[in-house]
Protein backbone atom coordinates (compact mmCIF):
# COMPACT_ATOMS: atom_id res chain seq x y z
CA UNK A 1 0.00 0.00 0.00
CA UNK A 2 1.23 3.47 -0.80
CA UNK A 3 2.02 5.49 2.31
CA UNK A 4 -0.20 8.45 1.36
CA UNK A 5 -3.17 6.11 1.12
CA UNK A 6 -2.60 5.01 4.71
CA UNK A 7 -2.92 8.46 6.22
CA UNK A 8 -5.67 9.63 3.86
CA UNK A 9 -7.76 6.58 4.81
CA UNK A 10 -7.04 7.28 8.48
CA UNK A 11 -8.21 10.88 8.07
CA UNK A 12 -11.42 9.69 6.41
CA UNK A 13 -11.93 7.18 9.20
CA UNK A 14 -11.45 9.97 11.77
CA UNK A 15 -14.26 11.94 10.12
CA UNK A 16 -16.52 8.90 10.48
CA UNK A 17 -15.44 8.49 14.11
CA UNK A 18 -16.22 12.14 14.78
CA UNK A 19 -19.66 11.80 13.24
CA UNK A 20 -20.48 8.70 15.24
CA UNK A 21 -18.63 9.22 18.52
CA UNK A 22 -17.68 12.90 18.69
CA UNK A 23 -14.68 15.16 18.46
CA UNK A 24 -12.73 13.73 21.40
CA UNK A 25 -12.73 10.18 20.03
CA UNK A 26 -11.77 11.46 16.57
CA UNK A 27 -8.75 13.41 17.79
CA UNK A 28 -7.68 10.54 20.03
CA UNK A 29 -7.88 8.17 17.06
CA UNK A 30 -6.18 10.36 14.49
CA UNK A 31 -3.61 12.31 16.50
CA UNK A 32 -3.15 10.20 19.61
CA UNK A 33 -2.98 6.89 17.81
CA UNK A 34 -2.45 7.11 14.05
CA UNK A 35 -0.27 10.22 13.79
CA UNK A 36 1.90 9.19 16.75
CA UNK A 37 2.38 5.75 15.19
CA UNK A 38 3.17 7.41 11.85
CA UNK A 39 5.87 9.55 13.47
CA UNK A 40 7.31 6.48 15.14
CA UNK A 41 7.43 4.63 11.80
CA UNK A 42 9.08 7.69 10.23
CA UNK A 43 12.04 7.27 12.57
CA UNK A 44 13.20 4.28 10.52
CA UNK A 45 11.37 4.63 7.20
CA UNK A 46 12.04 7.52 4.81
CA UNK A 47 8.79 6.97 2.91
CA UNK A 48 6.86 7.76 6.10
CA UNK A 49 9.07 10.81 6.79
CA UNK A 50 8.30 12.19 3.34
CA UNK A 51 4.55 12.01 3.98
CA UNK A 52 4.53 13.79 7.35
CA UNK A 53 4.05 17.34 5.96
CA UNK A 54 1.01 16.29 3.91
CA UNK A 55 -0.46 14.34 6.83
CA UNK A 56 0.08 17.34 9.11
CA UNK A 57 -1.63 19.64 6.61
CA UNK A 58 -4.70 17.39 6.54
CA UNK A 59 -4.85 17.15 10.34
CA UNK A 60 -4.67 20.96 10.55
CA UNK A 61 -7.65 21.18 8.19
CA UNK A 62 -9.66 18.86 10.40
CA UNK A 63 -8.88 20.35 13.81
CA UNK A 64 -8.32 23.87 15.09
CA UNK A 65 -4.88 24.72 16.46
CA UNK A 66 -6.29 25.25 19.95
CA UNK A 67 -7.98 21.83 19.85
CA UNK A 68 -4.68 20.19 18.94
CA UNK A 69 -2.87 22.12 21.69
CA UNK A 70 -5.38 21.11 24.36
CA UNK A 71 -5.31 17.48 23.26
CA UNK A 72 -1.51 17.29 23.08
CA UNK A 73 -1.20 18.73 26.59
CA UNK A 74 -2.93 15.61 27.90
CA UNK A 75 -1.94 13.01 25.30
CA UNK A 76 -0.46 9.74 26.51
CA UNK A 77 -0.63 10.62 30.17
CA UNK A 78 -0.59 7.59 32.41
CA UNK A 79 -1.52 6.87 35.99
CA UNK A 80 1.30 6.87 38.51
CA UNK A 81 3.05 3.55 38.99
CA UNK A 82 1.67 1.62 41.96
CA UNK A 83 4.24 -0.76 43.49
CA UNK A 84 1.69 -1.94 46.07
CA UNK A 85 -0.01 -3.92 43.29
CA UNK A 86 2.93 -6.37 43.36
CA UNK A 87 3.78 -9.16 45.76
CA UNK A 88 7.42 -9.35 44.64
CA UNK A 89 9.52 -6.15 44.92
CA UNK A 90 11.81 -7.33 42.10
CA UNK A 91 8.85 -7.73 39.74
CA UNK A 92 7.62 -4.30 40.75
CA UNK A 93 11.00 -2.73 39.99
CA UNK A 94 11.29 -4.44 36.61
CA UNK A 95 7.81 -3.27 35.61
CA UNK A 96 8.50 0.23 36.94
CA UNK A 97 11.62 0.54 34.80
CA UNK A 98 9.79 -0.83 31.78
CA UNK A 99 6.96 1.67 32.25
CA UNK A 100 9.48 4.50 32.62
CA UNK A 101 11.13 3.59 29.31
CA UNK A 102 7.78 3.32 27.57
CA UNK A 103 6.55 6.61 29.04
CA UNK A 104 9.75 8.40 28.00
CA UNK A 105 9.41 7.12 24.44
CA UNK A 106 5.76 8.13 24.29
CA UNK A 107 6.58 11.58 25.66
CA UNK A 108 9.18 12.08 22.93
CA UNK A 109 6.67 11.05 20.27
CA UNK A 110 4.05 13.46 21.64
CA UNK A 111 6.62 16.25 21.64
CA UNK A 112 7.45 15.51 18.00
CA UNK A 113 3.74 15.57 17.21
CA UNK A 114 3.44 18.90 19.04
CA UNK A 115 6.33 20.32 17.00
CA UNK A 116 4.68 19.29 13.73
CA UNK A 117 1.09 20.15 14.55
CA UNK A 118 1.54 23.41 16.45
CA UNK A 119 4.27 25.05 14.42
CA UNK A 120 3.15 28.15 12.59
Secondary structure, DSSP 8 states (H G I E B T S, - for coil): --HHHHHHHHHHHHHHHHHHH-HHHHHIIIIIIIIHHHHHHHTT-HHHHHHHHHHHHHHHHHS-HHHHHHHHHHTT------GGG-S-HHHHHHHHHHHHHHHHHHHHHHHHHHHHHH--
